[in-house]
Amino acid sequence: MHSKNKHKKSYDFDALILAHPKLNSFVFTSPLTQKRTIDFAKSESVFHLNKAIFLADYGLRDWRIPKGYLCPPIPGRADYIHHIHDILHVENLSEQVKGLDVGVGANTIYPILGVQIYDWNMVGCDTSKDAVESAKHNVSLTPELLKKIDIRHQSTPANIFEGIIKPDEQFTFTMCNPPFFASEEEATRTTKTKLKNLKKAGPVELNFSGQAHELWCNGGEALFIKRMIKQSVAFKGQVKWFTTLVSKQENLSKLKKQLDKLKATHKTISMEQGNKKSRILAWTFPEATE
């Protein structure tokens, strides 16, 4: 039902390289498909592909992130944005949309896509001061974004919404790509398994890179989202829809039970990009004051 087309999953590398010539060094012809591609397991390759897409397809002047910060491919991120748009469209909430990206990271991808695809107003927040400074710099590289994107620092890591959502401030939605892993060991072990499955040799590199706070937290994804759900109750009068990605299918049942106990209306939306499967968990509080 997307009113805007999903980002195409086959790339016009000629156009992308024209926009960002450095990408050419990372493009090769796959011996299996005989099609041009990049190594999506390498963060540097993904960074240059993302930069080319932003320059060629989304009108950015420039885009940068510090080495070692999370750099996920744009198409999957764009799909999340499109699915949120679909939710808002069904609920007649498509006008004057304002969204909050929890854990914006240095890459600033979600706020940029929200503005450039749907002309939303976006707020991005993060617990890392370095990520916040990098996100602000990314916004400033394309001056038109400065009027649409506000980047805020979460000074209390235990809080998710408190200290970020201002008194009487209204949001149409929140979104989040939570830390997947419970520890660095789990992240490294998972990456080793992925590389083995892909029959790749060589040293382990965490997929798409990433800082500690971006990849893991105590209790992993499930505990983080449980905390988000619990804290969302205090802001049910200021946010129409709360959403988050849920990477692990097995986490869903407990999260839905928690939402049921809180009398929240919720829905789950499946997402697929290549071999990666994920899902969006979205919830709202129907009794919340308008």
WOTAUR-V111623 format. One record per backbone hydrogen bond with DSSP energy under -1.0 kcal/mol. CO is the residue of the C=O (numbers start at 1). NH is the residue of the N-H. If there is no record, write none. Layout:
# WOTAUR-V111623
co = (CO/CO)
nh = (NH/NH)
This chain:
# WOTAUR-V111623
co = (11/12/13/14/15/16/20/21/22/23/28/30/35/37/38/39/42/43/44/45/46/47/48/49/50/51/52/53/54/66/68/74/75/76/77/78/79/80/81/82/83/84/85/86/87/88/89/97/98/98/99/100/101/108/109/110/111/112/113/114/114/115/121/122/123/124/125/125/126/128/129/130/131/132/133/134/135/136/137/139/142/143/145/145/148/150/152/156/161/161/166/171/172/173/175/176/180/181/183/184/185/186/187/188/189/190/191/192/193/194/195/196/206/208/211/211/212/215/217/219/220/221/222/223/224/225/226/227/228/232/233/235/235/238/241/242/244/248/249/251/252/253/254/255/256/257/258/259/260/265/267/269/271/273/276/278/279/280/281/282/283/284/285)
nh = (13/16/17/18/19/20/23/24/25/26/37/34/30/28/40/42/46/47/48/49/50/51/52/53/54/55/56/57/60/69/210/78/79/80/81/82/83/84/85/86/87/88/89/90/91/93/92/121/172/173/123/175/125/112/113/114/115/116/117/118/120/119/99/150/101/152/103/104/154/132/133/134/135/136/137/138/139/140/141/142/145/146/148/149/122/124/126/159/164/165/169/240/241/100/102/245/221/217/187/188/189/190/191/192/193/194/195/196/197/198/200/199/209/71/214/215/216/181/220/223/224/225/226/227/228/229/230/231/232/235/236/238/239/171/174/283/281/251/252/255/256/257/258/259/260/261/262/264/263/284/282/280/278/276/273/271/246/269/244/267/242/265/288)
